[in-house]
Amino acid sequence: MARSGKSGKELAACGLPLVDGLAELLQVELQDYIRAVSQYVLASELPGKETLTDGQKKAAQIRLSNGLGKALAAQLQQVNPQITGLFAGERDVAGALRIARADVSESHPLDGLRLAVEIKPVNLAVGRAIWNRFGDIRTFAVNLHLKFPFAVVGGVLVVPIFEVKKDGTRKDTRPLIERAIQRFVRAGGRRTEGDAAHLLEAICVLVYDPDTAAVAADSPPVGTGLRWDEFVEALSKAYESRFES
């Protein structure tokens, strides 16, 4: 059974069992997402055969982002049970410049927007898309912080360790990822509501190997603040410092 998206319409199936199955899980864990997104990448690797239509790819992308949002919301609430109003799924949020779409968010009647996270996957055609997604995440932060300076804003970049080219060959993306990590480190660390609006309270660069369906063990390096568990912890601490007595 397909689950409903933001518009209330049922999400079309993409034909990949692990990806379609994310919507049926009562609780999604990070590893569920990694297995599903790995299946999505490998399905594009068969040369000379179009395994997914454009419509199926779009359905897969929506299901994957929703699944990762559910995994983040569940883990964040485990780390900090005081965060009780999280919404996992694409939702419009009114920013200072324009309406933004958050993948995980929480609003409060008194404070307005308290927390918002944007998920930006670059699973196929990595290349320049990494830098475009970097700009998208920074714009997301500016847009929301100008209107809600106390809001805890996070961004997640998802990227595999190789890119599948149109002819079915692979290109190692790890040198590009290392450059992106350096840039994302500088974009994080917003500690108070008085810090620059373009900075984020927390950023994650989620690097994975589609062949093993596992998160990269050494990228980003531990201590950069960009690993998944570090990201969740940073969101929790920022939220606690601003909204918990």
Secondary structure, DSSP 8 states (H G I E B T S, - for coil): ---B-TTSSB----S-HHHHHGGG-SS--HHHHHHHHHHHHHTT-STT---S-HHHHHHHHHHHHHHHHHHHHHHHHHH-TT----EEEEEEEE-SSSEEEEEEEEEETTTEEEEEEEEEE--SS-TTHHHHHHHHHHHHHHHHHHH-TT-EEEEEEEEESEEE-TTS-EEE-HHHHHHHHHHHHHH----STTS-TTS-SEEEEEEEETTTTEE-SSSS-TTSS-SHHHHHHHHHHHHHHHH--
